[in-house]
Amino acid sequence: MNPAAILLILGAVTLDILANVLLKRSDGFRHWRPGLAAIALILLAFTLLGVAVQHMPVAVAYAAWGGLGIVTTALLSRRIDGAHLTPTAWAGLTLIVGSVIVLSSSH
């Protein structure tokens, strides 16, 4: 897989995670500045994803972006907000990571 595409996906994941943190801080857009910043970061994340799919299959790019974003956001939520992850949630996160690995290795 193209190293530049991997960096683009990692950049998109990072922007997505930051957007999720800001979205939480916006408190349902009651605080409009973090809400608008979240929207801007999502647009930038989609821009990086759009460039990445020029160099890799869209299924792999989207699965990596979505999966890594979900897993990392869940782990950060646990760390920052004290969210409780049940054993079932841990199993789900493990399945997401495994699915991304399997899909990525199949191309």
Secondary structure, 3 states (H helix, E strand, C coil): CCHHHHHHHHHHHHHHHHHHHHHHHCCCCCCHHHHHHHHHHHHHHHHHHHHHCCCCCHHHHHHHHHHHHHHHHHHHHHHHHCCCCCHHHHHHHHHHHHHHHHHHHCC
